Amino acid sequence: MTRFFRSIGAGVAATTVMMGIFLFMQVQTRSKLGAPEAIARFVGMSEHQYIGLAIFIAVGILVWPVVFTAIEGYLAGLPGGRDAAIRGVVFGLLLWIAFLVLGTGELTWPFVVLYLLFTLIGHLAYGFTLSIVHQRLA
């Protein structure tokens, strides 16, 4: 299997895990956190949530896995970076920081903590799954 197809397969698995966590977040907060709105805002499609969500999923499956594959060697130079799980978690953390900068909305105080927690868990799970599946498909 080529590196590209390995990346795409890992992207499908990782995006599925992340979207499951975001769906759980929506259900548990009775849609008060507005994950679809934040995702649409993140990709610049605030007015079109379904298109924004589709773009987010496509990027999670096609773009971020290829970027991860490209920079994985650099991540291996970090302390503990020889472990695929560490590389993936660091990558997920970088994506979470970008998501926070570009995707935060107007939340009231109690929901900010839940938003930060669930989006962090989602992105760390994405990075972890991406790296582990990518390694397993090698």
N, CA, C and O atoms as a GROMACS GRO file, in nm:
protein
  552
    1MET      N    1   0.085  -0.117   0.000
    1MET     CA    2   0.000   0.000   0.000
    1MET      C    3   0.090   0.124   0.000
    1MET      O    4   0.184   0.131   0.079
    2THR      N    5   0.062   0.219  -0.085
    2THR     CA    6   0.145   0.339  -0.094
    2THR      C    7   0.122   0.428   0.028
    2THR      O    8   0.022   0.415   0.098
    3ARG      N    9   0.215   0.520   0.050
    3ARG     CA   10   0.203   0.613   0.163
    3ARG      C   11   0.077   0.696   0.152
    3ARG      O   12   0.013   0.726   0.253
    4PHE      N   13   0.040   0.735   0.030
    4PHE     CA   14  -0.079   0.818   0.010
    4PHE      C   15  -0.204   0.742   0.054
    4PHE      O   16  -0.286   0.796   0.128
    5PHE      N   17  -0.220   0.619   0.008
    5PHE     CA   18  -0.340   0.542   0.043
    5PHE      C   19  -0.340   0.504   0.192
    5PHE      O   20  -0.446   0.494   0.253
    6ARG      N   21  -0.221   0.482   0.248
    6ARG     CA   22  -0.212   0.460   0.392
    6ARG      C   23  -0.262   0.582   0.467
    6ARG      O   24  -0.335   0.571   0.566
    7SER      N   25  -0.223   0.699   0.420
    7SER     CA   26  -0.265   0.824   0.482
    7SER      C   27  -0.416   0.842   0.475
    7SER      O   28  -0.479   0.882   0.572
    8ILE      N   29  -0.474   0.813   0.359
    8ILE     CA   30  -0.618   0.829   0.340
    8ILE      C   31  -0.694   0.730   0.429
    8ILE      O   32  -0.794   0.768   0.491
    9GLY      N   33  -0.649   0.607   0.436
    9GLY     CA   34  -0.713   0.508   0.523
    9GLY      C   35  -0.708   0.551   0.669
    9GLY      O   36  -0.807   0.538   0.742
   10ALA      N   37  -0.593   0.602   0.711
   10ALA     CA   38  -0.580   0.651   0.848
   10ALA      C   39  -0.668   0.773   0.869
   10ALA      O   40  -0.724   0.791   0.977
   11GLY      N   41  -0.681   0.857   0.768
   11GLY     CA   42  -0.766   0.976   0.777
   11GLY      C   43  -0.913   0.940   0.793
   11GLY      O   44  -0.985   1.006   0.868
   12VAL      N   45  -0.957   0.836   0.723
   12VAL     CA   46  -1.096   0.792   0.737
   12VAL      C   47  -1.122   0.745   0.881
   12VAL      O   48  -1.222   0.783   0.942
   13ALA      N   49  -1.031   0.664   0.935
   13ALA     CA   50  -1.047   0.614   1.072
   13ALA      C   51  -1.044   0.729   1.173
   13ALA      O   52  -1.128   0.735   1.262
   14ALA      N   53  -0.948   0.818   1.159
   14ALA     CA   54  -0.932   0.927   1.254
   14ALA      C   55  -1.049   1.025   1.249
   14ALA      O   56  -1.096   1.071   1.353
   15THR      N   57  -1.096   1.056   1.130
   15THR     CA   58  -1.209   1.148   1.116
   15THR      C   59  -1.336   1.086   1.172
   15THR      O   60  -1.417   1.156   1.232
   16THR      N   61  -1.353   0.957   1.155
   16THR     CA   62  -1.469   0.888   1.211
   16THR      C   63  -1.467   0.896   1.364
   16THR      O   64  -1.571   0.921   1.426
   17VAL      N   65  -1.352   0.874   1.424
   17VAL     CA   66  -1.340   0.882   1.570
   17VAL      C   67  -1.370   1.024   1.618
   17VAL      O   68  -1.445   1.043   1.714
   18MET      N   69  -1.311   1.123   1.552
   18MET     CA   70  -1.332   1.262   1.592
   18MET      C   71  -1.479   1.304   1.579
   18MET      O   72  -1.534   1.369   1.668
   19MET      N   73  -1.541   1.266   1.470
   19MET     CA   74  -1.681   1.304   1.450
   19MET      C   75  -1.770   1.233   1.551
   19MET      O   76  -1.872   1.288   1.593
   20GLY      N   77  -1.735   1.113   1.591
   20GLY     CA   78  -1.810   1.043   1.696
   20GLY      C   79  -1.801   1.118   1.828
   20GLY      O   80  -1.900   1.130   1.900
   21ILE      N   81  -1.683   1.168   1.861
   21ILE     CA   82  -1.666   1.246   1.983
   21ILE      C   83  -1.745   1.376   1.975
   21ILE      O   84  -1.809   1.415   2.073
   22PHE      N   85  -1.741   1.443   1.861
   22PHE     CA   86  -1.817   1.567   1.845
   22PHE      C   87  -1.968   1.540   1.850
   22PHE      O   88  -2.043   1.622   1.904
   23LEU      N   89  -2.011   1.429   1.796
   23LEU     CA   90  -2.153   1.394   1.804
   23LEU      C   91  -2.192   1.367   1.949
   23LEU      O   92  -2.299   1.411   1.993
   24PHE      N   93  -2.109   1.296   2.022
   24PHE     CA   94  -2.133   1.272   2.164
   24PHE      C   95  -2.143   1.405   2.239
   24PHE      O   96  -2.230   1.422   2.325
   25MET      N   97  -2.055   1.499   2.206
   25MET     CA   98  -2.054   1.632   2.269
   25MET      C   99  -2.186   1.704   2.242
   25MET      O  100  -2.244   1.764   2.332
   26GLN      N  101  -2.234   1.698   2.119
   26GLN     CA  102  -2.359   1.764   2.083
   26GLN      C  103  -2.476   1.704   2.160
   26GLN      O  104  -2.561   1.776   2.210
   27VAL      N  105  -2.479   1.573   2.168
   27VAL     CA  106  -2.590   1.505   2.236
   27VAL      C  107  -2.587   1.536   2.386
   27VAL      O  108  -2.690   1.568   2.444
   28GLN      N  109  -2.470   1.527   2.447
   28GLN     CA  110  -2.460   1.546   2.591
   28GLN      C  111  -2.490   1.690   2.635
   28GLN      O  112  -2.533   1.712   2.748
   29THR      N  113  -2.469   1.787   2.548
   29THR     CA  114  -2.495   1.927   2.583
   29THR      C  115  -2.624   1.978   2.521
   29THR      O  116  -2.653   2.097   2.525
   30ARG      N  117  -2.701   1.887   2.463
   30ARG     CA  118  -2.828   1.922   2.396
   30ARG      C  119  -2.808   2.032   2.293
   30ARG      O  120  -2.886   2.126   2.283
   31SER      N  121  -2.701   2.017   2.217
   31SER     CA  122  -2.665   2.105   2.104
   31SER      C  123  -2.632   2.248   2.146
   31SER      O  124  -2.633   2.338   2.061
   32LYS      N  125  -2.602   2.271   2.272
   32LYS     CA  126  -2.571   2.407   2.317
   32LYS      C  127  -2.428   2.450   2.283
   32LYS      O  128  -2.398   2.569   2.279
   33LEU      N  129  -2.338   2.354   2.257
   33LEU     CA  130  -2.201   2.390   2.224
   33LEU      C  131  -2.185   2.430   2.077
   33LEU      O  132  -2.090   2.500   2.042
   34GLY      N  133  -2.274   2.387   1.994
   34GLY     CA  134  -2.271   2.429   1.854
   34GLY      C  135  -2.151   2.381   1.776
   34GLY      O  136  -2.087   2.460   1.706
   35ALA      N  137  -2.118   2.253   1.786
   35ALA     CA  138  -2.004   2.200   1.711
   35ALA      C  139  -2.019   2.220   1.560
   35ALA      O  140  -1.922   2.261   1.496
   36PRO      N  141  -2.136   2.194   1.500
   36PRO     CA  142  -2.147   2.217   1.356
   36PRO      C  143  -2.121   2.362   1.316
   36PRO      O  144  -2.060   2.389   1.213
   37GLU      N  145  -2.168   2.455   1.399
   37GLU     CA  146  -2.146   2.597   1.370
   37GLU      C  147  -1.997   2.632   1.379
   37GLU      O  148  -1.945   2.705   1.295
   38ALA      N  149  -1.930   2.580   1.482
   38ALA     CA  150  -1.787   2.607   1.499
   38ALA      C  151  -1.707   2.546   1.385
   38ALA      O  152  -1.612   2.607   1.336
   39ILE      N  153  -1.745   2.426   1.344
   39ILE     CA  154  -1.676   2.360   1.233
   39ILE      C  155  -1.696   2.440   1.104
   39ILE      O  156  -1.601   2.461   1.029
   40ALA      N  157  -1.819   2.484   1.080
   40ALA     CA  158  -1.846   2.563   0.959
   40ALA      C  159  -1.769   2.695   0.963
   40ALA      O  160  -1.716   2.738   0.860
   41ARG      N  161  -1.760   2.758   1.079
   41ARG     CA  162  -1.684   2.882   1.094
   41ARG      C  163  -1.536   2.857   1.068
   41ARG      O  164  -1.468   2.939   1.007
   42PHE      N  165  -1.487   2.742   1.117
   42PHE     CA  166  -1.346   2.706   1.102
   42PHE      C  167  -1.306   2.698   0.955
   42PHE      O  168  -1.196   2.739   0.919
   43VAL      N  169  -1.394   2.645   0.870
   43VAL     CA  170  -1.361   2.632   0.728
   43VAL      C  171  -1.410   2.750   0.646
   43VAL      O  172  -1.400   2.748   0.524
   44GLY      N  173  -1.463   2.853   0.712
   44GLY     CA  174  -1.505   2.974   0.642
   44GLY      C  175  -1.641   2.964   0.575
   44GLY      O  176  -1.667   3.037   0.479
   45MET      N  177  -1.727   2.876   0.622
   45MET     CA  178  -1.860   2.858   0.563
   45MET      C  179  -1.968   2.877   0.669
   45MET      O  180  -2.057   2.793   0.682
   46SER      N  181  -1.962   2.986   0.743
   46SER     CA  182  -2.054   3.008   0.854
   46SER      C  183  -2.200   2.999   0.814
   46SER      O  184  -2.283   2.951   0.891
   47GLU      N  185  -2.232   3.044   0.694
   47GLU     CA  186  -2.372   3.047   0.649
   47GLU      C  187  -2.420   2.911   0.601
   47GLU      O  188  -2.541   2.888   0.595
   48HIS      N  189  -2.330   2.823   0.567
   48HIS     CA  190  -2.365   2.692   0.510
   48HIS      C  191  -2.303   2.581   0.595
   48HIS      O  192  -2.196   2.530   0.564
   49GLN      N  193  -2.374   2.544   0.702
   49GLN     CA  194  -2.317   2.448   0.798
   49GLN      C  195  -2.291   2.311   0.736
   49GLN      O  196  -2.190   2.248   0.766
   50TYR      N  197  -2.381   2.264   0.652
   50TYR     CA  198  -2.362   2.130   0.595
   50TYR      C  199  -2.246   2.126   0.498
   50TYR      O  200  -2.171   2.028   0.494
   51ILE      N  201  -2.230   2.231   0.420
   51ILE     CA  202  -2.115   2.238   0.328
   51ILE      C  203  -1.987   2.250   0.410
   51ILE      O  204  -1.886   2.187   0.378
   52GLY      N  205  -1.990   2.332   0.515
   52GLY     CA  206  -1.874   2.346   0.602
   52GLY      C  207  -1.835   2.216   0.668
   52GLY      O  208  -1.717   2.183   0.679
   53LEU      N  209  -1.935   2.141   0.713
   53LEU     CA  210  -1.908   2.011   0.774
   53LEU      C  211  -1.849   1.914   0.672
   53LEU      O  212  -1.757   1.839   0.704
   54ALA      N  213  -1.902   1.916   0.550
   54ALA     CA  214  -1.849   1.829   0.444
   54ALA      C  215  -1.704   1.864   0.412
   54ALA      O  216  -1.622   1.775   0.391
   55ILE      N  217  -1.673   1.992   0.408
   55ILE     CA  218  -1.535   2.035   0.382
   55ILE      C  219  -1.444   1.991   0.496
   55ILE      O  220  -1.333   1.942   0.473
   56PHE      N  221  -1.491   2.007   0.620
   56PHE     CA  222  -1.414   1.967   0.737
   56PHE      C  223  -1.382   1.818   0.732
   56PHE      O  224  -1.269   1.777   0.760
   57ILE      N  225  -1.482   1.737   0.698
   57ILE     CA  226  -1.462   1.593   0.688
   57ILE      C  227  -1.365   1.559   0.576
   57ILE      O  228  -1.276   1.474   0.593
   58ALA      N  229  -1.381   1.625   0.462
   58ALA     CA  230  -1.291   1.599   0.349
   58ALA      C  231  -1.147   1.635   0.384
   58ALA      O  232  -1.054   1.562   0.348
   59VAL      N  233  -1.128   1.747   0.452
   59VAL     CA  234  -0.993   1.787   0.492
   59VAL      C  235  -0.936   1.688   0.593
   59VAL      O  236  -0.818   1.654   0.589
   60GLY      N  237  -1.022   1.640   0.685
   60GLY     CA  238  -0.977   1.541   0.784
   60GLY      C  239  -0.939   1.409   0.722
   60GLY      O  240  -0.853   1.338   0.775
   61ILE      N  241  -1.001   1.375   0.609
   61ILE     CA  242  -0.971   1.249   0.542
   61ILE      C  243  -0.858   1.264   0.441
   61ILE      O  244  -0.776   1.173   0.427
   62LEU      N  245  -0.853   1.376   0.371
   62LEU     CA  246  -0.758   1.390   0.260
   62LEU      C  247  -0.636   1.477   0.289
   62LEU      O  248  -0.525   1.441   0.250
   63VAL      N  249  -0.654   1.589   0.356
   63VAL     CA  250  -0.545   1.686   0.369
   63VAL      C  251  -0.458   1.660   0.492
   63VAL      O  252  -0.337   1.641   0.479
   64TRP      N  253  -0.518   1.658   0.612
   64TRP     CA  254  -0.438   1.643   0.733
   64TRP      C  255  -0.358   1.514   0.737
   64TRP      O  256  -0.245   1.516   0.784
   65PRO      N  257  -0.411   1.402   0.689
   65PRO     CA  258  -0.328   1.281   0.688
   65PRO      C  259  -0.204   1.293   0.599
   65PRO      O  260  -0.097   1.242   0.634
   66VAL      N  261  -0.219   1.360   0.487
   66VAL     CA  262  -0.104   1.379   0.398
   66VAL      C  263  -0.002   1.473   0.463
   66VAL      O  264   0.118   1.452   0.453
   67VAL      N  265  -0.052   1.578   0.530
   67VAL     CA  266   0.037   1.668   0.603
   67VAL      C  267   0.108   1.592   0.714
   67VAL      O  268   0.229   1.609   0.734
   68PHE      N  269   0.035   1.509   0.786
   68PHE     CA  270   0.095   1.429   0.893
   68PHE      C  271   0.206   1.341   0.837
   68PHE      O  272   0.315   1.333   0.895
   69THR      N  273   0.180   1.275   0.727
   69THR     CA  274   0.279   1.188   0.664
   69THR      C  275   0.404   1.269   0.626
   69THR      O  276   0.516   1.221   0.639
   70ALA      N  277   0.382   1.391   0.577
   70ALA     CA  278   0.493   1.475   0.534
   70ALA      C  279   0.580   1.522   0.650
   70ALA      O  280   0.702   1.532   0.637
   71ILE      N  281   0.518   1.552   0.766
   71ILE     CA  282   0.595   1.605   0.879
   71ILE      C  283   0.625   1.503   0.987
   71ILE      O  284   0.685   1.536   1.090
   72GLU      N  285   0.584   1.380   0.965
   72GLU     CA  286   0.604   1.276   1.067
   72GLU      C  287   0.751   1.261   1.105
   72GLU      O  288   0.783   1.237   1.222
   73GLY      N  289   0.839   1.274   1.010
   73GLY     CA  290   0.982   1.263   1.038
   73GLY      C  291   1.030   1.372   1.132
   73GLY      O  292   1.116   1.347   1.217
   74TYR      N  293   0.975   1.493   1.118
   74TYR     CA  294   1.012   1.602   1.208
   74TYR      C  295   0.958   1.577   1.349
   74TYR      O  296   1.024   1.607   1.449
   75LEU      N  297   0.837   1.523   1.355
   75LEU     CA  298   0.777   1.493   1.486
   75LEU      C  299   0.854   1.383   1.558
   75LEU      O  300   0.854   1.378   1.681
   76ALA      N  301   0.919   1.296   1.482
   76ALA     CA  302   0.997   1.188   1.544
   76ALA      C  303   1.117   1.243   1.620
   76ALA      O  304   1.170   1.176   1.708
   77GLY      N  305   1.159   1.365   1.588
   77GLY     CA  306   1.272   1.427   1.657
   77GLY      C  307   1.235   1.485   1.793
   77GLY      O  308   1.324   1.524   1.868
   78LEU      N  309   1.106   1.491   1.825
   78LEU     CA  310   1.064   1.541   1.955
   78LEU      C  311   1.093   1.438   2.064
   78LEU      O  312   1.107   1.319   2.034
   79PRO      N  313   1.101   1.482   2.189
   79PRO     CA  314   1.117   1.384   2.297
   79PRO      C  315   1.000   1.286   2.296
   79PRO      O  316   0.884   1.326   2.301
   80GLY      N  317   1.031   1.158   2.290
   80GLY     CA  318   0.928   1.055   2.284
   80GLY      C  319   0.871   1.037   2.145
   80GLY      O  320   0.780   0.957   2.126
   81GLY      N  321   0.924   1.109   2.048
   81GLY     CA  322   0.870   1.108   1.912
   81GLY      C  323   0.891   0.979   1.835
   81GLY      O  324   0.835   0.962   1.727
   82ARG      N  325   0.969   0.888   1.889
   82ARG     CA  326   0.986   0.760   1.820
   82ARG      C  327   0.860   0.675   1.833
   82ARG      O  328   0.840   0.582   1.756
   83ASP      N  329   0.776   0.708   1.930
   83ASP     CA  330   0.648   0.640   1.950
   83ASP      C  331   0.543   0.705   1.860
   83ASP      O  332   0.523   0.827   1.864
   84ALA      N  333   0.476   0.624   1.779
   84ALA     CA  334   0.375   0.676   1.686
   84ALA      C  335   0.263   0.748   1.759
   84ALA      O  336   0.211   0.848   1.709
   85ALA      N  337   0.225   0.699   1.875
   85ALA     CA  338   0.116   0.761   1.950
   85ALA      C  339   0.152   0.903   1.992
   85ALA      O  340   0.069   0.993   1.986
   86ILE      N  341   0.276   0.923   2.034
   86ILE     CA  342   0.321   1.057   2.074
   86ILE      C  343   0.319   1.151   1.954
   86ILE      O  344   0.273   1.265   1.965
   87ARG      N  345   0.368   1.105   1.840
   87ARG     CA  346   0.367   1.189   1.719
   87ARG      C  347   0.224   1.228   1.683
   87ARG      O  348   0.198   1.343   1.647
   88GLY      N  349   0.132   1.135   1.693
   88GLY     CA  350  -0.007   1.163   1.660
   88GLY      C  351  -0.072   1.260   1.757
   88GLY      O  352  -0.145   1.350   1.716
   89VAL      N  353  -0.044   1.243   1.886
   89VAL     CA  354  -0.102   1.332   1.987
   89VAL      C  355  -0.049   1.474   1.969
   89VAL      O  356  -0.124   1.570   1.983
   90VAL      N  357   0.079   1.488   1.940
   90VAL     CA  358   0.136   1.620   1.915
   90VAL      C  359   0.071   1.683   1.792
   90VAL      O  360   0.037   1.801   1.794
   91PHE      N  361   0.053   1.606   1.687
   91PHE     CA  362  -0.014   1.656   1.566
   91PHE      C  363  -0.157   1.698   1.598
   91PHE      O  364  -0.202   1.803   1.553
   92GLY      N  365  -0.229   1.618   1.675
   92GLY     CA  366  -0.365   1.652   1.714
   92GLY      C  367  -0.369   1.779   1.798
   92GLY      O  368  -0.461   1.860   1.783
   93LEU      N  369  -0.271   1.797   1.885
   93LEU     CA  370  -0.264   1.918   1.966
   93LEU      C  371  -0.243   2.041   1.879
   93LEU      O  372  -0.303   2.146   1.904
   94LEU      N  373  -0.158   2.030   1.779
   94LEU     CA  374  -0.138   2.141   1.686
   94LEU      C  375  -0.267   2.175   1.610
   94LEU      O  376  -0.299   2.292   1.590
   95LEU      N  377  -0.340   2.074   1.570
   95LEU     CA  378  -0.467   2.098   1.501
   95LEU      C  379  -0.569   2.161   1.596
   95LEU      O  380  -0.647   2.247   1.555
   96TRP      N  381  -0.569   2.120   1.722
   96TRP     CA  382  -0.662   2.176   1.820
   96TRP      C  383  -0.636   2.325   1.842
   96TRP      O  384  -0.729   2.404   1.850
   97ILE      N  385  -0.509   2.362   1.850
   97ILE     CA  386  -0.474   2.503   1.868
   97ILE      C  387  -0.525   2.584   1.748
   97ILE      O  388  -0.580   2.692   1.766
   98ALA      N  389  -0.505   2.532   1.628
   98ALA     CA  390  -0.556   2.601   1.509
   98ALA      C  391  -0.709   2.610   1.512
   98ALA      O  392  -0.765   2.713   1.477
   99PHE      N  393  -0.775   2.504   1.554
   99PHE     CA  394  -0.922   2.503   1.563
   99PHE      C  395  -0.970   2.608   1.662
   99PHE      O  396  -1.069   2.676   1.636
  100LEU      N  397  -0.902   2.622   1.775
  100LEU     CA  398  -0.943   2.721   1.875
  100LEU      C  399  -0.926   2.862   1.823
  100LEU      O  400  -1.012   2.948   1.845
  101VAL      N  401  -0.817   2.887   1.754
  101VAL     CA  402  -0.791   3.020   1.703
  101VAL      C  403  -0.896   3.058   1.597
  101VAL      O  404  -0.942   3.172   1.594
  102LEU      N  405  -0.932   2.964   1.513
  102LEU     CA  406  -1.022   2.994   1.402
  102LEU      C  407  -1.167   2.955   1.424
  102LEU      O  408  -1.255   3.005   1.354
  103GLY      N  409  -1.196   2.867   1.522
  103GLY     CA  410  -1.330   2.811   1.530
  103GLY      C  411  -1.411   2.843   1.653
  103GLY      O  412  -1.521   2.790   1.667
  104THR      N  413  -1.362   2.927   1.743
  104THR     CA  414  -1.440   2.955   1.863
  104THR      C  415  -1.556   3.046   1.830
  104THR      O  416  -1.551   3.125   1.736
  105GLY      N  417  -1.658   3.034   1.908
  105GLY     CA  418  -1.777   3.115   1.884
  105GLY      C  419  -1.815   3.194   2.007
  105GLY      O  420  -1.730   3.228   2.089
  106GLU      N  421  -1.942   3.223   2.019
  106GLU     CA  422  -1.993   3.300   2.132
  106GLU      C  423  -2.059   3.204   2.231
  106GLU      O  424  -2.178   3.176   2.220
  107LEU      N  425  -1.982   3.156   2.325
  107LEU     CA  426  -2.032   3.063   2.425
  107LEU      C  427  -2.037   3.132   2.560
  107LEU      O  428  -1.955   3.218   2.591
  108THR      N  429  -2.134   3.091   2.641
  108THR     CA  430  -2.139   3.141   2.777
  108THR      C  431  -2.042   3.061   2.862
  108THR      O  432  -1.997   2.954   2.821
  109TRP      N  433  -2.009   3.111   2.980
  109TRP     CA  434  -1.900   3.059   3.060
  109TRP      C  435  -1.906   2.908   3.085
  109TRP      O  436  -1.805   2.842   3.058
  110PRO      N  437  -2.012   2.848   3.134
  110PRO     CA  438  -2.001   2.705   3.164
  110PRO      C  439  -1.973   2.621   3.041
  110PRO      O  440  -1.911   2.514   3.050
  111PHE      N  441  -2.017   2.668   2.926
  111PHE     CA  442  -1.998   2.589   2.804
  111PHE      C  443  -1.858   2.604   2.745
  111PHE      O  444  -1.815   2.520   2.666
  112VAL      N  445  -1.788   2.709   2.781
  112VAL     CA  446  -1.651   2.727   2.731
  112VAL      C  447  -1.562   2.612   2.778
  112VAL      O  448  -1.483   2.558   2.700
  113VAL      N  449  -1.576   2.575   2.904
  113VAL     CA  450  -1.494   2.466   2.959
  113VAL      C  451  -1.526   2.335   2.887
  113VAL      O  452  -1.435   2.262   2.848
  114LEU      N  453  -1.654   2.305   2.870
  114LEU     CA  454  -1.693   2.183   2.798
  114LEU      C  455  -1.645   2.186   2.654
  114LEU      O  456  -1.598   2.085   2.602
  115TYR      N  457  -1.656   2.301   2.589
  115TYR     CA  458  -1.611   2.316   2.451
  115TYR      C  459  -1.462   2.287   2.440
  115TYR      O  460  -1.419   2.211   2.354
  116LEU      N  461  -1.384   2.349   2.528
  116LEU     CA  462  -1.239   2.326   2.527
  116LEU      C  463  -1.206   2.180   2.553
  116LEU      O  464  -1.120   2.122   2.486
  117LEU      N  465  -1.273   2.121   2.650
  117LEU     CA  466  -1.246   1.982   2.686
  117LEU      C  467  -1.280   1.886   2.571
  117LEU      O  468  -1.197   1.804   2.532
  118PHE      N  469  -1.401   1.897   2.517
  118PHE     CA  470  -1.443   1.804   2.413
  118PHE      C  471  -1.365   1.824   2.283
  118PHE      O  472  -1.332   1.726   2.215
  119THR      N  473  -1.335   1.948   2.247
  119THR     CA  474  -1.257   1.968   2.124
  119THR      C  475  -1.114   1.919   2.142
  119THR      O  476  -1.054   1.867   2.048
  120LEU      N  477  -1.058   1.935   2.262
  120LEU     CA  478  -0.924   1.882   2.289
  120LEU      C  479  -0.925   1.730   2.279
  120LEU      O  480  -0.839   1.671   2.213
  121ILE      N  481  -1.021   1.666   2.343
  121ILE     CA  482  -1.031   1.520   2.338
  121ILE      C  483  -1.048   1.473   2.193
  121ILE      O  484  -0.984   1.377   2.150
  122GLY      N  485  -1.133   1.541   2.118
  122GLY     CA  486  -1.156   1.505   1.978
  122GLY      C  487  -1.030   1.515   1.894
  122GLY      O  488  -1.002   1.426   1.814
  123HIS      N  489  -0.956   1.623   1.911
  123HIS     CA  490  -0.835   1.641   1.830
  123HIS      C  491  -0.722   1.546   1.873
  123HIS      O  492  -0.649   1.495   1.788
  124LEU      N  493  -0.710   1.522   2.002
  124LEU     CA  494  -0.608   1.426   2.046
  124LEU      C  495  -0.643   1.285   1.998
  124LEU      O  496  -0.554   1.210   1.958
  125ALA      N  497  -0.771   1.250   2.003
  125ALA     CA  498  -0.813   1.119   1.953
  125ALA      C  499  -0.790   1.109   1.803
  125ALA      O  500  -0.753   1.004   1.753
  126TYR      N  501  -0.813   1.219   1.731
  126TYR     CA  502  -0.788   1.221   1.587
  126TYR      C  503  -0.641   1.193   1.559
  126TYR      O  504  -0.608   1.105   1.480
  127GLY      N  505  -0.553   1.268   1.624
  127GLY     CA  506  -0.410   1.249   1.602
  127GLY      C  507  -0.361   1.112   1.641
  127GLY      O  508  -0.283   1.050   1.569
  128PHE      N  509  -0.408   1.062   1.755
  128PHE     CA  510  -0.370   0.929   1.802
  128PHE      C  511  -0.414   0.823   1.702
  128PHE      O  512  -0.335   0.738   1.661
  129THR      N  513  -0.541   0.827   1.663
  129THR     CA  514  -0.594   0.728   1.568
  129THR      C  515  -0.523   0.738   1.435
  129THR      O  516  -0.489   0.636   1.375
  130LEU      N  517  -0.501   0.859   1.389
  130LEU     CA  518  -0.433   0.880   1.261
  130LEU      C  519  -0.294   0.814   1.262
  130LEU      O  520  -0.259   0.742   1.168
  131SER      N  521  -0.218   0.837   1.366
  131SER     CA  522  -0.082   0.783   1.370
  131SER      C  523  -0.080   0.632   1.386
  131SER      O  524   0.000   0.564   1.322
  132ILE      N  525  -0.165   0.580   1.472
  132ILE     CA  526  -0.166   0.435   1.497
  132ILE      C  527  -0.213   0.359   1.373
  132ILE      O  528  -0.152   0.260   1.333
  133VAL      N  529  -0.321   0.405   1.311
  133VAL     CA  530  -0.371   0.337   1.189
  133VAL      C  531  -0.270   0.352   1.077
  133VAL      O  532  -0.247   0.257   1.001
  134HIS      N  533  -0.209   0.468   1.065
  134HIS     CA  534  -0.107   0.489   0.962
  134HIS      C  535   0.009   0.391   0.980
  134HIS      O  536   0.060   0.335   0.883
  135GLN      N  537   0.050   0.372   1.102
  135GLN     CA  538   0.159   0.278   1.131
  135GLN      C  539   0.116   0.134   1.102
  135GLN      O  540   0.193   0.057   1.046
  136ARG      N  541  -0.005   0.099   1.142
  136ARG     CA  542  -0.055  -0.038   1.122
  136ARG      C  543  -0.071  -0.074   0.976
  136ARG      O  544  -0.053  -0.189   0.937
  137LEU      N  545  -0.103   0.026   0.894
  137LEU     CA  546  -0.120  -0.001   0.751
  137LEU      C  547   0.013  -0.010   0.677
  137LEU      O  548   0.016  -0.044   0.559
  138ALA      N  549   0.122   0.021   0.745
  138ALA     CA  550   0.253   0.016   0.680
  138ALA      C  551   0.294  -0.126   0.649
  138ALA      O  552   0.402  -0.149   0.594
   0.00000   0.00000   0.00000
